[in-house]
Amino acid sequence: MKSLLDFELITNEVFYRGWHILEYIEHHPDMPPLERESIEATIMEALVSKKLIDPKKESLDLSNLSIVLDKDHYCYEEHPRISGIPLWMKEKFRNKAVYIIGSVPISLRLSRPPSKVSRSCVYDPNYAISSIFDDATFIEAIYDSPTRPGIRLEETRPFVEVKIDGVDYLVDVLTKRILRTDWFTKEFNMEIKSSITVSKADKESKRRYQNAIANSNKLGEMIPLLEPLIDTISPSMAEYRYEFEKTKETFPEEWKIADAVKQDMQLRMSEGLDFNLNFLQKIHEKKKDE
């Protein structure tokens, strides 16, 4: 038996709905079965993808927070019906910044916990998510509530549908999960009210889509504004803190730009001048040219 606490990957790098995953489990002892299953799939995907366990011999005993040498508990599934966002997808998000979400890394934008994301904020992240796939379908649907039996959600909910190893999945920005389309459609009577597939869209729609997901990076300008807030955030924003720190590895040049911005801010404040964000773009362009 191996304790999950002994896996640095699990304690430090795997998150669920904004929390460190083991902290989430600790603070949510009465999870519904589907959430428990989602957490199990998230943990196993991480351990198997990093080759830290043998999925042919070992399984996850979530009740005891351990990996056991048997197949009697939760076993790894290549295509689980529900899971948190897998690590491989997050790693792609870390290296890509697009216009539609404010020109910051996708991972940083998507690491905000569900409590910090309103329904109206879902559409832009859906576009950003789609940018790492060859094709995507934007869906508006109604379905039976997974957590409240007998309740039909009549207000449409947006998803982005993508193929993962040939299998259709719905990515749900609000719950930070992926849902296998065939299972979710049947299990919760999902009814699609509208959908548009990028590859089948008209010329003008494709043009607007490509503009929205164009590579665009202004992280260096944003760091001085975000950095003071990092130490004030709650446990539910642990992933946001982690992804902010990861930008030092993935976008080191942007941190150099941030240093220049911070120096300018300090100079202006020491001289009693008003700080105006308009100068940020000029600094950004200057550093890019150097």
C-alpha positions in Angstrom: 0.0 0.0 0.0 1.2 3.5 -0.9 -0.2 6.6 0.7 -1.3 9.4 -1.6 0.5 11.7 0.8 3.8 10.1 -0.4 3.3 11.2 -4.0 4.7 14.7 -4.4 2.7 15.0 -7.7 -0.6 14.5 -5.8 0.2 16.8 -2.9 1.7 19.6 -4.9 0.6 19.5 -8.6 -2.9 17.9 -8.8 -5.9 20.2 -8.2 -9.6 19.8 -8.2 -12.0 22.7 -8.6 -9.3 25.2 -7.6 -8.1 23.3 -4.5 -5.1 21.0 -3.9 -7.0 17.8 -4.5 -6.2 16.2 -1.1 -7.3 19.4 0.7 -10.5 19.4 -1.3 -11.2 15.8 -0.1 -10.5 16.8 3.5 -12.9 19.8 3.3 -15.7 18.0 1.5 -16.2 14.8 3.4 -19.8 14.2 2.2 -19.2 14.2 -1.6 -21.9 12.8 -3.9 -20.9 9.6 -5.7 -20.2 11.4 -9.1 -17.9 13.9 -7.5 -16.0 11.1 -5.8 -15.7 9.3 -9.1 -14.4 12.4 -10.7 -11.7 12.8 -8.1 -10.7 9.2 -8.4 -10.3 9.5 -12.2 -8.3 12.7 -11.8 -5.9 11.1 -9.3 -5.4 8.0 -11.4 -4.9 9.9 -14.6 -2.1 11.9 -13.0 -0.4 8.9 -11.5 -0.6 6.7 -14.6 0.4 9.5 -17.0 3.5 10.2 -15.0 4.2 6.4 -14.7 4.2 6.4 -10.9 1.9 3.4 -10.6 1.1 0.3 -12.6 -2.5 0.4 -13.7 -2.5 -3.3 -14.5 -1.8 -4.2 -10.9 -2.8 -1.3 -8.7 -6.0 0.6 -7.8 -7.1 3.6 -5.8 -8.6 3.2 -2.3 -9.9 6.7 -1.9 -11.4 6.1 1.5 -7.9 5.4 2.8 -6.1 7.8 0.5 -3.9 5.0 -0.8 -2.8 3.1 -3.8 -3.2 -0.7 -3.2 -1.8 -3.7 -4.9 -5.1 -5.2 -6.1 -7.8 -4.4 -8.6 -10.6 -4.3 -6.0 -11.0 -0.5 -5.8 -11.1 2.3 -8.4 -9.1 1.2 -11.4 -7.6 3.4 -14.1 -9.8 4.2 -17.0 -8.4 5.4 -20.3 -11.7 7.2 -21.1 -13.4 7.9 -17.8 -17.0 9.1 -18.0 -16.2 12.0 -15.6 -12.9 13.5 -14.5 -11.2 16.8 -13.5 -9.2 18.5 -16.2 -6.3 16.1 -17.0 -2.7 17.1 -16.4 -1.7 16.8 -20.1 -4.4 19.3 -21.0 -3.3 21.7 -18.3 0.3 21.5 -19.5 -0.7 22.6 -23.0 -2.7 25.4 -21.5 0.4 26.7 -19.6 2.2 27.3 -22.8 -0.5 29.1 -24.7 -1.9 32.7 -24.3 -4.8 33.8 -26.5 -6.5 37.1 -27.2 -10.1 36.1 -26.1 -9.1 35.7 -22.4 -7.1 38.8 -22.0 -3.9 37.6 -23.6 -2.8 35.6 -20.5 -1.9 31.9 -20.3 -5.0 29.7 -20.6 -4.0 27.8 -17.5 -4.0 31.0 -15.4 -7.5 32.0 -16.6 -9.0 28.5 -16.2 -7.5 27.9 -12.7 -10.0 30.3 -11.1 -12.4 28.1 -9.0 -16.0 27.7 -9.9 -17.1 30.2 -7.3 -15.2 32.8 -9.1 -16.6 32.1 -12.6 -20.1 33.3 -13.6 -22.1 31.8 -16.4 -21.5 34.9 -18.5 -17.7 34.3 -18.3 -17.8 30.8 -19.7 -17.9 31.5 -23.4 -14.4 33.1 -23.7 -12.7 30.2 -21.8 -14.5 27.8 -24.0 -12.9 29.4 -27.0 -9.5 29.3 -25.3 -9.9 25.6 -24.5 -10.8 24.8 -28.1 -7.5 26.4 -29.4 -5.4 23.4 -28.4 -7.6 21.0 -30.5 -7.9 20.5 -34.2 -11.7 21.0 -34.1 -14.3 21.8 -31.5 -18.1 22.2 -31.2 -19.7 24.9 -29.0 -22.9 23.6 -27.5 -25.8 25.1 -25.6 -27.8 22.3 -23.9 -30.3 21.5 -21.2 -30.2 18.3 -19.1 -31.3 16.7 -15.8 -29.4 17.9 -12.8 -26.6 15.4 -11.9 -26.7 16.5 -8.3 -30.5 17.1 -7.7 -32.5 14.1 -8.8 -35.7 14.9 -10.5 -34.7 18.5 -11.4 -34.5 19.5 -15.0 -32.2 22.4 -15.8 -34.3 24.5 -18.2 -31.7 27.2 -18.7 -29.2 26.3 -21.3 -25.7 25.6 -20.3 -22.6 26.2 -22.5 -20.0 23.5 -23.2 -17.2 23.0 -25.6 -17.0 19.5 -27.1 -13.7 18.1 -28.2 -12.2 14.8 -29.1 -9.7 13.2 -26.7 -8.0 10.2 -28.2 -11.0 9.8 -30.6 -13.6 10.0 -27.9 -16.0 13.0 -27.6 -15.9 14.9 -24.3 -17.7 17.9 -23.0 -15.4 20.3 -21.2 -17.4 22.1 -18.4 -15.6 25.3 -17.4 -18.0 25.9 -14.5 -17.3 22.6 -12.7 -13.8 22.2 -14.0 -14.6 18.7 -15.3 -14.6 16.7 -18.5 -17.7 14.6 -19.3 -17.8 11.8 -21.8 -20.5 13.0 -24.3 -22.2 9.6 -24.9 -22.6 8.9 -21.2 -23.7 12.4 -20.2 -26.2 12.6 -23.0 -27.9 9.3 -22.0 -27.5 9.5 -18.3 -28.9 13.1 -17.9 -31.1 13.3 -21.0 -29.0 16.1 -22.5 -30.9 18.0 -25.2 -28.8 20.2 -27.5 -30.5 23.5 -28.2 -27.8 25.0 -30.4 -24.3 24.0 -31.6 -21.7 25.2 -34.0 -18.6 23.2 -35.1 -15.6 25.2 -36.0 -14.7 23.1 -39.1 -18.3 23.5 -40.4 -18.8 27.2 -39.7 -19.1 29.8 -42.5 -16.1 31.8 -43.6 -16.9 34.9 -41.5 -17.5 32.9 -38.3 -14.2 31.1 -38.9 -12.4 34.4 -39.3 -13.8 35.8 -36.0 -12.9 32.5 -34.3 -9.3 32.6 -35.5 -9.0 36.2 -34.3 -10.4 35.2 -30.9 -7.9 32.4 -30.4 -4.9 34.2 -31.9 -1.7 34.0 -29.8 -1.5 37.1 -27.7 0.6 37.6 -24.6 0.5 40.5 -22.2 1.3 38.6 -19.1 4.2 40.9 -18.3 1.8 43.8 -18.1 -0.5 42.0 -15.8 2.0 40.5 -13.3 2.4 43.7 -11.3 -1.3 43.9 -10.9 -1.9 40.2 -10.0 1.2 39.7 -7.8 0.0 41.7 -4.7 -3.2 39.6 -4.7 -1.6 36.2 -4.7 -0.9 36.0 -0.9 -4.5 37.0 0.0 -6.3 34.3 -1.8 -8.2 31.4 -0.2 -7.5 27.6 -0.3 -10.1 27.4 -3.1 -7.6 29.4 -5.3 -4.6 27.3 -4.6 -4.4 26.3 -8.3 -4.4 29.9 -9.3 -1.4 30.6 -7.1 0.4 27.5 -8.5 -0.3 28.5 -12.1 0.9 32.0 -11.5 4.2 30.6 -10.2 4.5 28.3 -13.2 4.5 31.3 -15.5 8.0 32.0 -14.3 9.1 28.8 -16.1 6.9 29.1 -19.2 7.1 32.8 -19.8 10.4 34.0 -18.3 10.6 37.0 -20.7 7.3 38.3 -19.5 8.7 38.4 -15.9 11.5 40.6 -17.2 8.9 42.9 -18.7 7.0 42.8 -15.4 10.2 44.0 -13.6 10.4 47.0 -15.9 6.8 47.8 -15.3 7.2 47.5 -11.5 10.2 49.8 -11.6 8.2 52.4 -13.6 5.3 52.1 -11.2 7.6 52.7 -8.2 9.2 55.6 -9.9 5.9 57.3 -10.7 4.6 56.8 -7.2 7.8 58.1 -5.6 7.4 61.2 -7.8 3.8 61.6 -6.9 2.6 60.9 -10.4 -0.6 59.2 -11.2 -0.1 55.7 -12.5 -1.6 55.2 -16.0 -1.8 51.8 -17.6 -1.5 53.3 -21.1 2.3 53.2 -20.8 2.3 49.4 -20.3 1.9 48.6 -23.9 4.8 50.8 -24.8 7.1 49.0 -22.3 5.8 45.7 -23.6 6.6 46.6 -27.2 10.0 48.0 -26.3 11.1 44.9 -24.4 9.9 42.7 -27.2 12.1 44.6 -29.7 15.2 44.3 -27.5 
